[in-house]
Amino acid sequence: MTARLAAQLAFLAEADRLKSVLRATPVDGGRKENAGEHSWHLALYALVLADQAAPGVSVDRVIRMLVLHDLVEIDTGDVPIHAAGGTAHGSAERQAAETRAADRIFGLLPKDIGAELRALWEEFEAAETPDAVFARALDRVQPVMQNIAAGGGSWHAFDVTFDDLESRVGRKVARGAPRLWDHVRALARPFLG
């Protein structure tokens, strides 16, 4: 086996650990979703909801971002957006931990592949390109749909109000998929005070 192939397989084995990172969002009648399931579901969201993207968005690139975006949680774990007022989710400390995790995880790959995938992860995190804005919108809307399917799900545990949802989630979804947010907002309202 070549060193390149060994590095690729080591990365894939490490990425499989994402399946053991639990999220707050319930699925299947209460079981917690894992981050691997979340990433797969988001890739499917991108395929199915491609018509909600702005003109020129590359859904193929969006899918690549969504498959990669949570790999850093292998090291950092998941922080629910509604936990502790949502402040820890985007804190400088959290961002630094995720950057260290990205260094380690993408560093397992051969340099050319690692640099390409790391650049996609960074683009997603920056949320400045049309592709990343749409990817981030889907990343925010999927848990909303999971919570709706679960009758409010983790919103009850975190005492989420409709205003919380609008400010922490709605703005990001509306930025990348405004028609989608208009529809989902109406579905979510009955579950929130």
C-alpha positions as CSV (number, residue, x, y, z in Angstrom):
1,M,0.0,0.0,0.0
2,T,1.3,3.4,-0.9
3,A,1.7,6.1,1.7
4,R,-0.9,8.2,-0.2
5,L,-3.5,5.4,0.0
6,A,-2.7,4.7,3.6
7,A,-3.3,8.4,4.4
8,Q,-6.6,8.4,2.5
9,L,-7.8,5.3,4.3
10,A,-6.7,6.7,7.7
11,F,-8.7,9.9,7.0
12,L,-11.8,7.9,6.1
13,A,-11.5,5.8,9.3
14,E,-11.2,9.0,11.3
15,A,-14.2,10.5,9.5
16,D,-16.3,7.5,10.5
17,R,-16.0,8.7,14.1
18,L,-18.5,11.5,13.2
19,K,-21.2,8.9,13.6
20,S,-20.5,8.8,17.4
21,V,-21.0,12.6,17.8
22,L,-24.6,13.1,19.1
23,R,-26.6,16.2,18.4
24,A,-29.5,17.6,20.4
25,T,-32.0,17.1,17.6
26,P,-34.2,14.0,18.0
27,V,-35.1,11.5,15.3
28,D,-37.0,8.2,15.3
29,G,-39.3,9.0,18.2
30,G,-36.7,10.6,20.5
31,R,-33.3,9.0,19.7
32,K,-30.6,11.7,19.2
33,E,-29.4,12.3,15.7
34,N,-25.7,11.8,15.1
35,A,-23.5,14.2,13.1
36,G,-22.9,11.6,10.4
37,E,-26.6,11.3,9.8
38,H,-27.0,15.1,9.9
39,S,-24.3,15.5,7.2
40,W,-25.9,12.8,5.0
41,H,-29.3,14.3,5.4
42,L,-28.0,17.7,4.4
43,A,-26.4,16.4,1.2
44,L,-29.9,15.0,0.4
45,Y,-31.4,18.4,1.2
46,A,-29.1,20.0,-1.3
47,L,-30.1,17.6,-4.0
48,V,-33.8,17.9,-3.4
49,L,-33.9,21.6,-2.7
50,A,-31.5,22.7,-5.4
51,D,-34.3,24.8,-6.9
52,Q,-34.3,27.0,-3.8
53,A,-30.7,28.1,-4.4
54,A,-29.8,31.4,-6.0
55,P,-28.9,31.4,-9.6
56,G,-25.3,30.3,-10.2
57,V,-25.0,28.2,-7.0
58,S,-23.2,24.9,-7.7
59,V,-25.1,22.2,-5.8
60,D,-22.2,19.8,-6.3
61,R,-19.9,22.2,-4.3
62,V,-22.7,22.7,-1.8
63,I,-22.9,18.9,-1.3
64,R,-19.2,18.7,-0.8
65,M,-19.3,21.4,1.8
66,L,-22.1,19.8,3.7
67,V,-20.4,16.4,3.8
68,L,-17.3,18.0,5.3
69,H,-18.7,20.8,7.4
70,D,-19.1,19.0,10.7
71,L,-15.9,16.8,10.6
72,V,-14.3,19.0,13.2
73,E,-17.0,17.9,15.7
74,I,-15.0,14.6,15.9
75,D,-12.7,16.6,18.2
76,T,-15.0,19.4,19.5
77,G,-18.4,17.8,19.8
78,D,-21.6,19.4,18.8
79,V,-22.9,22.6,20.4
80,P,-26.6,23.1,19.9
81,I,-27.4,26.6,18.5
82,H,-30.0,27.1,21.2
83,A,-27.9,26.0,24.2
84,A,-26.8,28.7,26.7
85,G,-28.5,31.3,24.6
86,G,-26.6,30.2,21.6
87,T,-23.5,32.2,22.6
88,A,-21.0,29.2,22.8
89,H,-22.0,28.2,19.3
90,G,-20.1,31.0,17.5
91,S,-17.6,32.0,20.2
92,A,-14.0,32.8,19.5
93,E,-13.0,29.9,21.8
94,R,-15.2,27.5,19.8
95,Q,-13.8,28.8,16.4
96,A,-10.3,28.3,17.7
97,A,-11.1,24.7,18.7
98,E,-12.6,24.0,15.4
99,T,-9.6,25.4,13.6
100,R,-7.3,23.1,15.6
101,A,-9.6,20.2,14.8
102,A,-9.5,21.1,11.1
103,D,-5.7,21.2,11.2
104,R,-5.5,17.7,12.6
105,I,-8.3,16.0,10.6
106,F,-7.6,17.5,7.2
107,G,-3.9,17.1,8.0
108,L,-4.4,13.3,7.9
109,L,-4.9,13.5,4.1
110,P,-2.2,13.8,1.4
111,K,-1.5,17.5,1.1
112,D,-3.3,18.1,-2.2
113,I,-6.5,16.5,-1.1
114,G,-6.3,17.9,2.4
115,A,-5.8,21.5,1.1
116,E,-8.8,21.1,-1.3
117,L,-11.1,19.8,1.3
118,R,-9.9,22.2,4.0
119,A,-10.6,25.1,1.6
120,L,-14.2,23.9,1.1
121,W,-14.6,23.7,4.9
122,E,-13.2,27.2,5.3
123,E,-15.5,28.5,2.6
124,F,-18.5,27.0,4.4
125,E,-17.4,28.6,7.7
126,A,-16.9,32.0,6.2
127,A,-20.4,31.9,4.5
128,E,-19.4,34.6,2.0
129,T,-19.8,32.8,-1.4
130,P,-23.3,32.0,-2.8
131,D,-22.5,28.3,-2.5
132,A,-21.6,28.6,1.2
133,V,-24.6,30.8,2.0
134,F,-26.9,28.2,0.5
135,A,-25.1,25.4,2.3
136,R,-25.4,27.3,5.6
137,A,-29.1,27.9,5.0
138,L,-29.6,24.1,4.6
139,D,-27.5,23.4,7.7
140,R,-29.9,25.6,9.7
141,V,-33.2,24.5,8.2
142,Q,-32.7,20.7,8.6
143,P,-32.8,20.8,12.4
144,V,-35.9,22.9,12.2
145,M,-37.6,20.3,10.1
146,Q,-36.4,17.6,12.5
147,N,-37.8,19.5,15.5
148,I,-41.1,20.0,13.7
149,A,-41.3,16.3,12.9
150,A,-40.6,15.6,16.6
151,G,-43.4,17.9,17.8
152,G,-41.0,20.6,18.9
153,G,-38.1,18.2,19.9
154,S,-35.1,20.0,21.4
155,W,-36.9,23.4,21.3
156,H,-38.7,22.4,24.4
157,A,-35.5,21.3,26.2
158,F,-33.9,24.7,25.4
159,D,-37.0,26.8,26.0
160,V,-36.7,28.2,22.4
161,T,-39.2,30.9,21.5
162,F,-40.2,31.9,18.0
163,D,-38.1,35.1,18.3
164,D,-35.1,32.9,19.2
165,L,-35.7,30.7,16.1
166,E,-36.0,33.8,13.9
167,S,-32.9,35.5,15.1
168,R,-30.6,32.4,15.5
169,V,-31.8,30.4,12.5
170,G,-34.3,32.3,10.3
171,R,-32.0,35.0,9.2
172,K,-29.4,32.6,8.0
173,V,-31.9,30.4,6.2
174,A,-33.6,33.4,4.6
175,R,-30.2,34.7,3.4
176,G,-29.6,31.6,1.4
177,A,-33.1,30.3,0.7
178,P,-35.7,33.0,1.3
179,R,-38.7,31.1,-0.1
180,L,-37.8,28.0,1.9
181,W,-37.7,30.0,5.1
182,D,-41.0,31.6,4.4
183,H,-42.6,28.1,4.2
184,V,-40.7,26.6,7.2
185,R,-41.3,29.6,9.4
186,A,-45.1,29.0,9.1
187,L,-44.6,25.3,9.9
188,A,-42.5,26.0,13.0
189,R,-44.7,28.7,14.5
190,P,-47.3,26.4,16.2
191,F,-44.5,24.7,18.1
192,L,-43.0,27.9,19.6
193,G,-44.4,30.5,22.0
